[in-house]
Amino acid sequence: MTKPLDGRVALITGAARGQGRAHAVRLSADGADVIALDLAGPLPSSVPYDSPTPDDLAETARLVQANGRRVVTSAVDVRDLDALTTAVDRGVGELGRLDVIVANAGICNPAAWDQITAQAFRDTIDTNVLGTWNTVMAGAHPIIDGGRGGSIILIGSAAGIRMQSFMIHYTASKHAVVGMARGFAAELGRHNIRVNSLNPGAVATPMGTGRMREAMESAADTHPHLRDMHKPLLPEGIAQPEDIADAVAWLASDQSKFVTGTQLSVDIGIGYC
């Protein structure tokens, strides 16, 4: 039976675990070979949750291979355009083409507005904004060179549609991602490349580990009135990574062939109320 992404190759950043791993597993189940990139090492010191490891990235590769697909992995920092381009070029060289980009890598470090350090702000913008831009810059030309068109999916957040309390730097970064998707959609459309942002709400991932909950609670204690601003509209208030991967798979496939320049929210309603 033909699968939606048979014969295609997908580049995924932040692929070692969480949403990135779910995207790699789902797209490979749909027939795609995968270029799986991740820092697979220490995150910036401002980040209050556990870092991804080489073993995490290796497990993602194993799961892709279990779906019968090829995978090329690299431990690379999306903030480093030269290293990222080298990793993408190696993956394209081994797998033969590139059709889909999922710019998923990102960080989050909650704090009250006057507790955000300059370094934490810089870390967030460099990873979430510059890293997303670098990913498109490293991958768009191989898609163009293939002459078949493609799909670029920038992972934003409900914070990029509305906002997220106690995360001014994260909110700013994800608004930038939404705008970036619109801008890229305008200029890459002539190559039949669709570009969209996908904006999740709360998702059960390793981002909730380590000191993350403590950091969120500490920030919220500075202004309790804002605690109730982000209520889901459905009884199940947190998504699984696979729920977001369902939307990624749709945007990557021809089922969404006329969808570009848009903002798809999978956030249980928190971004629009």
Disulfide bonds with the S-S distance in Angstrom:
none
